Amino acid sequence: MKNKKEVGKDMNKKIMMRLLQTLSLLIMIVLPIISTSAKAADFDQGISAEDKAQFDEMLKPVMKIYNLIKYAASFIAGIVFLIAAITFMTSGGDPRKRDVAKSTAMYVVIGLVVIWIAPLAINYIL
């Protein structure tokens, strides 16, 4: 019989898997719709140089904030990855510690990929 801690971990895993499945399904449904609607829109009007300059000026603070968050998250991810590596090396023969360290490292890598690829994906869509 499982104790409360193991049951809680199982519930957390189930919740995380359900969240990941829902997010994946949402991306698979929404991404083609956005891509199709962006292609169907009439972009032949052109943008004046003044409008482009004004938009770029408005975008500067947003990009500064994004870059700050991106580099701060990368720094924190490096620390978490280091902790996961130390946990993996000091796990000895405990398979639970080893699995926790592996999953932590995997989530760090996934998070970094999402953070660094997001602007490229947005530029591709738009």
C-alpha positions, 0 to 999 in steps of 0.5 A: 500500500502506498503512503501519502507521499507516494500518492501525492507524487503519483497525483502530481505526475498525472496532473503534469501529464494531463496538462502537457497533453492538453497543452499539446492538443491546444497547440496542434489545434490553434497553430494551424488556425492562426497560420491559415488566418494569417495567410488569408489576411490581406497584407498587400496594403504595405506599411509606411516607413513612418508606421514601421518606425513607430511600431519598432519604437513601441516594441523596444521596451517589450523586447528589453523586458523579454531579453531580461526575462530570457537571460534571467531564466537562463541563469536560473535554469543553469543553476537548477541544471547544476543542482540536478546534475549534483543530485544525479551524481550523489544519488548513489543507488537510489533510483528515485533520486536519479529519476527526479534528477533526470526529469528536472534536467529534462524540464530545464532543457524543455523550458530553455528551448521554449524561451529561446525558440519563442521569437523564432516561432512568432516570426515564422507565424507572422 
